[in-house]
Structures are given as C-alpha cells and as structure tokens.
Amino acid sequence: MYLRMSSININSPFESQKVIVMGKMPNKDDLRRRAEEKVEILVRKNLAHHLSDVQAKELFHELQVHMVELAMQNEELKAAQENIEKAKDRYQALYDTAPVCYLTIDRNGMIYEANRTASSVLKVSRDKLIGHYFQSFLERESADSLHLFLNNILPQGKTENLVYRLQPSEGPAIEMSLSINAEYDNLNRPVRYRVVLVDMKGFMQESK
C-alpha cells in the first residue's frame, strides 16, 4: 500500500541538527585589547625591568602580547569545543529517547542510524539494524513501493509523507506513517534519507 499523507507533521531532532554554541567568540581587536591589558599587568610587576633599550622593550612587549593572544585563543577554542561536545550529547540523548522511530537510510534503503524506539518497534537490537535494508522490515507491496520512491530524486527541502506496512521480526504487521526528507552532498545530490516513523493506530487513538 502506498498512500501520500499531508496532514501529519512530526517534529524531529533531524530538523535541528545544527549545533549552536552559546555565546560568541571575541573578535581580533577585542582579543588584542585584553592581551594588552594582561601584558601591562606583567610590566607593572617589573617582569621586564631588565630591558633598558626602548626598542628591545617594544619588541619584548609585542612578543608578550602575541603569546598571550595565542594562549587566550587556545582557551576560547577549548571552551567552544566543550560547548559543541555538550550540545552533541544533548542531541544524541534527545534522538535516542524520542517516542517515535528515527532512521537514516541510504539511497538503496540500507540503515545507517536508528534510535532506541526504532529498535524496540522492529524488535531487533540496534547494532543488528545497522547495515540491514529497511525494505526487509516492510511487507512486500510496501517494500516495492519504497524501492520505487528511492529511485526518484526528492527535491531539496521537500518532505514526503507515506504510509507503509511494517513487519517487525516478531508479531503482526503495523501500519506506519513515514515522514522522509533527504540529505544532500556538495553537488546537491541526495545521499541519505532521514525517516520518521509513527504508528498510525497509536496516532489515531491519541488524536481522538
């Protein structure tokens, strides 16, 4: 069965994959000013009193400023990296604990990523899901329909809503709504598809 759905709009972490680092990096002028202030403190402590020549002192000052700039840049980079890692951890936790199924598949239907909910619904451990074809978890008619869909190019920015019958490794088939959009390479060619799956029966019951 291959139906187009237009009324279901499922928000997903896929729509927020860009990592946002709180705060902003200081510009070069601001960094220079702060470095100058730190060097001035060092000079006041007479750490450069042994230099009597004016030009030598100026050169020494420039070297100090440059060293402090590098140290401050390194501190800022470390802080930014820590923020990125924390944001990635938050996204991964959101992805894994979401109440709907999330999959990432290639243009042939091979599964690259799957969250815990997908693993639970398909009744297959996540490590065994990776590398398997998503079509193997669909009824024959739905699998054929997905194959045809993947052979067509989904326009960039477009999300396709479909209904397929999912066949878990155990138990009866489940009618699922699939919300699919594509990831593109630098040549604007679709390389992978992000898939959100929702149990139609459960969705209808919650809507009542």
Phi and psi in degrees as a GROMACS rama.xvg file:
@    title "Ramachandran Plot"
@    xaxis  label "Phi"
@    yaxis  label "Psi"
@TYPE xy
-137.675  96.766  TYR-2
-114.571  146.426  LEU-3
-97.0614  129.225  ARG-4
-110.327  138.416  MET-5
-125.544  -8.66589  SER-6
-98.6933  -9.53676  SER-7
-97.1187  125.141  ILE-8
-128.939  102.817  ASN-9
-102.476  119.253  ILE-10
-76.2196  140.684  ASN-11
-143.19  159.58  SER-12
-60.8866  -18.9552  PRO-13
-58.8012  -29.1448  PHE-14
-80.7571  -5.36632  GLU-15
-130.68  46.2925  SER-16
-81.0999  -12.8881  GLN-17
-73.7483  127.852  LYS-18
-82.7517  125.893  VAL-19
-105.892  122.575  ILE-20
-95.8939  122.115  VAL-21
-65.6873  144.721  MET-22
82.3327  174.586  GLY-23
-134.651  150.931  LYS-24
-70.5025  138.275  MET-25
-66.9809  148.148  PRO-26
-77.3682  172.827  ASN-27
-62.8193  -41.1278  LYS-28
-63.308  -41.943  ASP-29
-64.8952  -41.1061  ASP-30
-63.4182  -41.2738  LEU-31
-62.3135  -44.2602  ARG-32
-61.7421  -44.3231  ARG-33
-65.7665  -36.7195  ARG-34
-66.6015  -40.2092  ALA-35
-59.9324  -41.3252  GLU-36
-63.0725  -40.5291  GLU-37
-67.1866  -40.3857  LYS-38
-65.6386  -38.3909  VAL-39
-59.9284  -37.1408  GLU-40
-63.5001  -41.5671  ILE-41
-62.665  -41.9923  LEU-42
-63.3772  -41.8978  VAL-43
-62.1497  -25.8507  ARG-44
-83.6347  8.09747  LYS-45
63.3722  30.2925  ASN-46
-75.8578  -13.563  LEU-47
-115.408  18.8038  ALA-48
-68.1914  -19.9457  HIS-49
-74.0985  -11.4486  HIS-50
-92.5424  119.618  LEU-51
-101.113  -27.2682  SER-52
-75.3176  131.04  ASP-53
-61.5252  -46.9286  VAL-54
-64.0056  -38.1916  GLN-55
-64.601  -38.8062  ALA-56
-65.2917  -40.4278  LYS-57
-63.2688  -43.1647  GLU-58
-64.0486  -42.7346  LEU-59
-60.473  -40.5959  PHE-60
-62.154  -45.7489  HIS-61
-62.2416  -40.2294  GLU-62
-64.7701  -41.4389  LEU-63
-62.406  -45.3172  GLN-64
-60.5548  -44.0523  VAL-65
-61.94  -42.3372  HIS-66
-64.4707  -41.3906  MET-67
-67.3665  -39.2234  VAL-68
-58.0338  -46.2702  GLU-69
-62.2543  -41.8948  LEU-70
-63.7465  -41.6957  ALA-71
-68.9003  -39.382  MET-72
-61.5292  -40.3579  GLN-73
-63.3939  -40.3517  ASN-74
-63.6045  -42.3835  GLU-75
-65.1617  -40.8981  GLU-76
-64.1632  -41.2041  LEU-77
-62.6039  -42.6554  LYS-78
-64.0175  -41.7247  ALA-79
-64.1627  -41.5551  ALA-80
-63.3425  -39.7812  GLN-81
-63.7626  -40.3456  GLU-82
-64.8456  -38.8541  ASN-83
-63.9179  -44.3547  ILE-84
-63.4401  -40.3325  GLU-85
-64.9554  -41.1932  LYS-86
-64.9495  -39.4712  ALA-87
-63.6952  -40.189  LYS-88
-64.1688  -40.6611  ASP-89
-65.0276  -42.1492  ARG-90
-63.119  -43.8358  TYR-91
-62.5508  -39.8147  GLN-92
-64.9173  -41.1448  ALA-93
-64.1602  -43.8174  LEU-94
-61.1119  -46.6804  TYR-95
-69.7798  -35.396  ASP-96
-98.1258  4.40579  THR-97
-60.5513  144.43  ALA-98
-78.0419  -1.98721  PRO-99
-115.529  164.05  VAL-100
-83.1404  133.12  CYS-101
-121.906  131.095  TYR-102
-133.611  151.601  LEU-103
-122.226  123.89  THR-104
-125.631  156.993  ILE-105
-88.7739  -173.482  ASP-106
-70.3829  -11.1891  ARG-107
-98.272  -5.5013  ASN-108
97.6045  2.65326  GLY-109
-71.6349  135.645  MET-110
-81.1458  124.623  ILE-111
-102.64  -35.5971  TYR-112
-139.634  150.457  GLU-113
-155.454  140.112  ALA-114
-92.3885  178.799  ASN-115
-64.2672  -36.3203  ARG-116
-64.4264  -41.1353  THR-117
-61.871  -42.7022  ALA-118
-60.8444  -41.0876  SER-119
-67.9357  -44.0904  SER-120
-67.3224  -40.7033  VAL-121
-80.3493  -11.271  LEU-122
59.8753  41.6544  LYS-123
-138.409  136.123  VAL-124
-61.4184  149.382  SER-125
-61.3405  -38.5922  ARG-126
-65.3472  -26.1256  ASP-127
-85.0165  -20.2014  LYS-128
-70.3708  -40.5176  LEU-129
-62.4994  126.969  ILE-130
95.0512  -10.0614  GLY-131
-91.7052  157.133  HIS-132
-85.3253  132.708  TYR-133
-60.7242  -31.2573  PHE-134
-58.9328  -26.7658  GLN-135
-69.3693  -12.1018  SER-136
-105.479  13.9031  PHE-137
-117.005  152.247  LEU-138
-64.5506  158.355  GLU-139
-52.6751  -48.8828  ARG-140
-62.7577  -41.5648  GLU-141
-67.9977  -38.3779  SER-142
-63.639  -42.2363  ALA-143
-63.6092  -39.5747  ASP-144
-65.7899  -41.2068  SER-145
-65.0841  -39.0486  LEU-146
-58.4413  -43.7583  HIS-147
-65.6981  -39.9241  LEU-148
-62.0753  -43.8323  PHE-149
-68.6168  -21.7583  LEU-150
-78.0922  -12.9782  ASN-151
-98.0002  153.712  ASN-152
-90.5117  120.602  ILE-153
-81.24  123.244  LEU-154
-56.797  144.382  PRO-155
-62.4289  133.661  GLN-156
87.0018  -6.78619  GLY-157
-94.5323  141.339  LYS-158
-115.296  128.791  THR-159
-102.613  130.703  GLU-160
-109.139  121.159  ASN-161
-129.978  163.178  LEU-162
-123.999  122.063  VAL-163
-128.665  162.48  TYR-164
-101.18  116.283  ARG-165
-89.5899  136.539  LEU-166
-117.014  97.5217  GLN-167
-62.5011  167.637  PRO-168
-66.1255  -21.7455  SER-169
-137.415  148.572  GLU-170
87.7682  -178.862  GLY-171
-75.3676  164.818  PRO-172
-68.5459  153.253  ALA-173
-126.365  132.213  ILE-174
-81.6873  120.235  GLU-175
-121.615  143.767  MET-176
-92.2774  130.539  SER-177
-112.681  126.237  LEU-178
-109.022  116.9  SER-179
-124.458  130.568  ILE-180
-137.096  166.944  ASN-181
-111.057  152.508  ALA-182
-101.462  139.895  GLU-183
-118.587  152.006  TYR-184
-88.1672  -172.802  ASP-185
-65.8849  -17.6262  ASN-186
-98.2947  15.1056  LEU-187
61.2595  33.6286  ASN-188
-102.871  133.069  ARG-189
-66.1169  129.986  PRO-190
-116.276  -29.6985  VAL-191
-145.463  161.179  ARG-192
-123.476  134.945  TYR-193
-95.5693  127.044  ARG-194
-122.284  128.287  VAL-195
-111.32  125.237  VAL-196
-114.411  133.18  LEU-197
-129.916  132.701  VAL-198
-66.5787  115.154  ASP-199
-61.5279  -38.2209  MET-200
-64.34  -46.6813  LYS-201
-65.0195  -37.982  GLY-202
-64.7113  -43.6218  PHE-203
-63.8665  -39.802  MET-204
-65.6323  -39.0625  GLN-205
-69.83  -26.3182  GLU-206
-77.6666  -19.9229  SER-207
